[in-house]
């Protein structure tokens, strides 16, 4: 499957029923190599958020106010 998406946003979904594991995994699948995931941090630990997203195939890039920016890495590079 060809990945066509350069950028994905997660805003206001941090505490959805069942958690974000499947959402983040699907975003990783559909993003182009080196695609960007922007995540709005609302509550909870900054460290935990970063670790949770990185564990699913992203690397933390930067923070702009409440927005955390991650870049997709190939699963073979993890």
N, C-alpha and C positions, 0 to 999 in steps of 0.2 A: 504494500500500500504506500502510495506517495504521500508524504507529509507536506501540506501546503500552508500551514499557519506559522507566521513569524512571531506573534505575540499573543499571550493569553492573560486575562485578568481574573483574579479571584478577589471579589469585594463583598464583604458581608456574609460570607458562607463558612467562616471558620468553625462554627459549632453546629453544622447540619447533622441531622440524625444519621447515625452510622459512621460519622467522621468523614474526613477528606481523603482517605487513602485511595479509594477508587477514582475520585475526581482528579487527583494529582497524577496518578498513574495514566489515566486516559489523556490528560493534557500532555504528558511526556510523550505518549505514543503519537499524537497528532502534530506536535510541533516539529518544525524543520530542525536539522542539526544546528546547534547554537541558538535555537529559538529562545525567547524570553518569557518568563512567567513573572508577572507583577502581583504581589500579594499584599492586601491591606491587613495590617496587624491591628486588631481591635482590643483584645485582652490577653492575659496570660504571659507566659515567659517568652521573651525574645529569643533566648537560647533554644528553648524547646521548639518553637516555630521553625527556626533555621535548621535544626537537626532533623525534624520531621520531613521538611521539604527536600533537604539534601539526601536523605536516606532513599528518596524515591527518584533519584536520577538528575538532580539539579545541583548547581553550585551557587552559593551566595555571592552576589556581585556588589551590591551597594544598598544603601537605605536613603530614601528621600522622605523626610518627615515620617508618616505612618506607613509608607509604601516600601516594601522590601522587594528587591529585584534579584531574580535568580536566572541563571543561564542553563539550558539543557546540556547535559553531557551524554555521550554515547554510553549505553549500558556496558559495553566492552571496556570502557575506560574506568569503570567504577571498581 
